[in-house]
Amino acid sequence: MPLLLPTPTGSTGDGLSYENIDVIGNETPGGTGVWVTLLGRGGAGGRGHGSSDRAGGGGGGGGGAKVGRVFIPMAFLGPTWSVTRGTGSGSAGNTVFASGSIVLTAGGGAAGQSPAFNNQLGSGGPGGIASASGISIPDYLFNGTAGAQGAALDAIDNLNGAGPGGGGGCYTDQDDGRLRLLGGDGGNSVVALGGLGANQSTANPGQNAGPGEAGGGGAGGGGSTSASGTLGTAIRPGGPGGRYGAGGGGGAARTINPGSVGGLGGDAYSLVEWV
């Protein structure tokens, strides 16, 4: 017997819509087919390193991939269907629709790297990959973009509709041992702005977006060095990625251990519309 979940909208059969509701093995309803929209979860930012000797910032998390709203005719579908949203970073952030031989995947963005040693900068997490098997829909598959390196670098914008990455966290300056003040900016999506890097206790989050759209990337954590040269001991976490699918900002380095944590990635998204 299939797992029957509460009906979110409409009634059993044609015209049934499931938004951000996971379904496992439901019977495929009658009708002409299904519209599917998927976004993978954004990757979390990496933790910055903690050391007074050239500590690196955490890398920004990668943006989640997107399967743009696409129609699948009933003839391609199997007797049951499932949809699950990603809840973590990397493959754990994948959002997947499956029915019969068809599998659509909006890959989750990978987490940013956390430096383990001095003189090391956290790498940005790669963006998620969109894929399809059992059907050819290349015009509807959009990959996420990577997070920025943990050298207070800005993440690049995502212009294809998928999730952008998070900004890089601040690092210890190699010349004077002090921390840079501003974290890297989060990447912009097509509809939402990334968080701006700043020197403040909480890094700016990426903007949220509407249903089925990617949010902005979270900013990297800013350094806590004052203008007078006070060493950076304060905690400066990365900003969270915007809903949906944007990467979190990397955490700032600190002059004491541990470094600051990275921001969480933006939530995954799914919409399944039976017609």
GIFEN-V102735 format. One record per residue. N is the residue number from 0. SS is DSSP state (H for helix, E for strand, L for the rest). PHI is phi as a letter, one per 40 degrees, with the letter a starting at -180 (NA if undefined). OMEGA is omega in radians with two decimals (NA if undefined). Layout:
BEGIN
N:SS:PHI:OMEGA ; N:SS:PHI:OMEGA
END
This chain:
BEGIN
0:L:NA:3.09 ; 1:L:c:3.07 ; 2:L:c:-3.10 ; 3:L:c:3.12 ; 4:L:c:3.09 ; 5:L:d:3.14 ; 6:L:c:-3.08 ; 7:L:c:3.12 ; 8:L:a:3.09 ; 9:L:g:-3.14 ; 10:L:b:-3.13 ; 11:L:d:-3.13 ; 12:L:h:-3.05 ; 13:L:c:3.07 ; 14:L:g:-3.10 ; 15:L:c:-3.09 ; 16:E:b:3.12 ; 17:E:b:3.10 ; 18:E:b:3.13 ; 19:L:f:3.06 ; 20:L:b:3.12 ; 21:L:c:-3.13 ; 22:E:b:3.13 ; 23:E:b:2.98 ; 24:E:g:3.05 ; 25:E:c:3.06 ; 26:E:c:3.12 ; 27:L:c:-3.12 ; 28:L:c:3.07 ; 29:L:c:3.13 ; 30:L:h:-3.09 ; 31:L:c:-3.12 ; 32:E:i:-3.03 ; 33:E:a:2.97 ; 34:E:c:-3.10 ; 35:E:b:3.03 ; 36:E:b:-3.09 ; 37:E:b:2.98 ; 38:E:b:3.06 ; 39:L:c:3.12 ; 40:L:c:3.04 ; 41:L:c:3.11 ; 42:L:c:3.09 ; 43:L:c:3.05 ; 44:L:c:3.12 ; 45:L:c:3.08 ; 46:L:c:3.03 ; 47:L:c:3.13 ; 48:L:c:3.11 ; 49:E:b:3.14 ; 50:L:a:3.08 ; 51:L:c:-3.07 ; 52:L:b:3.00 ; 53:L:f:3.13 ; 54:L:c:-3.12 ; 55:L:c:3.06 ; 56:L:c:3.08 ; 57:L:c:3.09 ; 58:L:c:3.09 ; 59:L:c:3.10 ; 60:L:c:3.12 ; 61:L:c:3.11 ; 62:L:c:3.12 ; 63:L:c:3.10 ; 64:L:c:-3.12 ; 65:E:b:2.87 ; 66:E:b:-3.11 ; 67:E:c:-3.06 ; 68:E:d:-3.04 ; 69:E:b:-3.14 ; 70:E:c:3.08 ; 71:E:b:-3.14 ; 72:E:c:-3.09 ; 73:H:d:-3.10 ; 74:H:c:-3.14 ; 75:H:c:-2.95 ; 76:L:c:3.09 ; 77:L:c:-3.11 ; 78:L:c:3.11 ; 79:E:b:3.12 ; 80:E:a:3.12 ; 81:E:a:2.98 ; 82:E:a:3.13 ; 83:E:b:3.13 ; 84:L:b:3.11 ; 85:L:c:-3.12 ; 86:L:b:-3.11 ; 87:L:b:3.11 ; 88:L:b:3.13 ; 89:H:g:-3.10 ; 90:H:c:3.09 ; 91:H:c:3.10 ; 92:H:c:-3.12 ; 93:L:c:2.98 ; 94:E:b:-2.91 ; 95:E:b:2.93 ; 96:E:b:-3.14 ; 97:E:a:3.03 ; 98:E:a:-3.09 ; 99:L:g:3.14 ; 100:L:c:-3.08 ; 101:E:c:3.04 ; 102:E:b:3.07 ; 103:E:b:-3.08 ; 104:E:b:2.95 ; 105:E:b:-3.02 ; 106:L:c:3.07 ; 107:L:c:3.05 ; 108:L:c:-3.14 ; 109:L:c:3.10 ; 110:L:c:3.02 ; 111:L:c:-3.10 ; 112:L:c:3.04 ; 113:L:b:-3.12 ; 114:L:c:-3.13 ; 115:L:b:-3.05 ; 116:L:b:3.00 ; 117:L:c:3.14 ; 118:L:g:3.11 ; 119:L:b:3.11 ; 120:L:b:3.13 ; 121:L:c:3.09 ; 122:L:c:3.04 ; 123:L:c:3.11 ; 124:L:c:3.08 ; 125:L:c:3.06 ; 126:L:c:3.11 ; 127:L:c:-3.11 ; 128:L:b:3.07 ; 129:E:c:-3.12 ; 130:E:a:3.09 ; 131:E:a:3.01 ; 132:E:b:-3.12 ; 133:L:g:3.12 ; 134:L:a:-3.13 ; 135:L:b:-3.13 ; 136:L:b:-3.04 ; 137:H:c:-3.11 ; 138:H:c:-3.09 ; 139:H:b:-3.08 ; 140:E:b:-3.04 ; 141:E:b:-3.10 ; 142:L:c:3.03 ; 143:L:c:3.11 ; 144:L:b:-3.02 ; 145:L:c:2.97 ; 146:L:c:-3.09 ; 147:L:c:3.11 ; 148:L:c:-3.12 ; 149:L:c:3.06 ; 150:L:b:-3.09 ; 151:L:g:3.13 ; 152:L:c:3.10 ; 153:L:c:3.05 ; 154:L:c:3.11 ; 155:L:c:3.14 ; 156:L:c:3.02 ; 157:L:b:-3.04 ; 158:L:b:-3.09 ; 159:L:b:3.13 ; 160:L:h:3.09 ; 161:L:c:-3.04 ; 162:L:c:3.01 ; 163:L:c:3.12 ; 164:L:c:3.11 ; 165:L:c:3.12 ; 166:L:c:3.14 ; 167:L:c:3.10 ; 168:L:c:3.13 ; 169:L:c:-3.12 ; 170:L:b:3.09 ; 171:E:c:3.13 ; 172:L:c:-3.07 ; 173:L:c:-3.07 ; 174:L:c:-3.03 ; 175:L:b:3.09 ; 176:L:g:3.13 ; 177:L:c:-3.12 ; 178:E:c:2.97 ; 179:L:c:-3.01 ; 180:L:c:-2.98 ; 181:L:b:2.99 ; 182:L:c:3.11 ; 183:L:c:3.09 ; 184:L:c:2.97 ; 185:L:c:3.14 ; 186:L:c:3.03 ; 187:L:c:2.95 ; 188:L:c:3.12 ; 189:L:c:-3.03 ; 190:L:b:-3.04 ; 191:L:b:-3.11 ; 192:L:c:3.02 ; 193:L:c:3.10 ; 194:L:c:3.13 ; 195:L:c:3.10 ; 196:L:c:-3.07 ; 197:L:a:3.05 ; 198:L:b:-3.08 ; 199:L:a:-3.01 ; 200:L:c:3.11 ; 201:E:b:-3.13 ; 202:L:c:-3.10 ; 203:L:c:3.08 ; 204:L:c:2.96 ; 205:L:c:3.11 ; 206:L:c:3.00 ; 207:L:c:3.11 ; 208:L:b:3.12 ; 209:L:c:-3.12 ; 210:L:d:3.09 ; 211:L:g:-3.13 ; 212:L:b:-3.12 ; 213:L:c:3.07 ; 214:L:c:3.12 ; 215:L:c:-3.13 ; 216:L:c:3.10 ; 217:L:c:3.11 ; 218:L:c:3.03 ; 219:L:c:3.14 ; 220:L:c:-3.14 ; 221:L:c:3.10 ; 222:L:c:-3.10 ; 223:L:b:3.09 ; 224:L:c:3.12 ; 225:L:c:3.14 ; 226:L:c:3.14 ; 227:L:c:3.06 ; 228:L:g:3.08 ; 229:L:c:-3.12 ; 230:L:c:-3.01 ; 231:L:c:3.12 ; 232:L:b:-3.08 ; 233:L:c:3.11 ; 234:L:c:-3.12 ; 235:L:b:-3.12 ; 236:E:c:3.05 ; 237:L:c:3.13 ; 238:L:c:3.11 ; 239:L:c:3.05 ; 240:L:c:-3.11 ; 241:L:c:3.00 ; 242:L:c:0.26 ; 243:L:b:2.87 ; 244:L:g:-3.11 ; 245:L:c:-3.13 ; 246:L:c:3.08 ; 247:L:c:3.14 ; 248:L:c:3.10 ; 249:L:c:3.11 ; 250:L:c:3.14 ; 251:L:c:2.95 ; 252:L:c:3.04 ; 253:E:b:3.11 ; 254:L:c:3.00 ; 255:L:b:-3.10 ; 256:L:c:0.02 ; 257:L:c:3.03 ; 258:L:c:-3.09 ; 259:L:c:-3.11 ; 260:L:c:3.05 ; 261:L:c:3.12 ; 262:L:c:3.11 ; 263:L:c:3.05 ; 264:L:c:3.11 ; 265:L:c:-3.09 ; 266:L:d:2.99 ; 267:L:c:-3.10 ; 268:E:a:3.01 ; 269:E:a:3.03 ; 270:E:a:3.12 ; 271:E:b:-3.06 ; 272:E:b:3.13 ; 273:E:c:-3.11 ; 274:L:b:NA
END
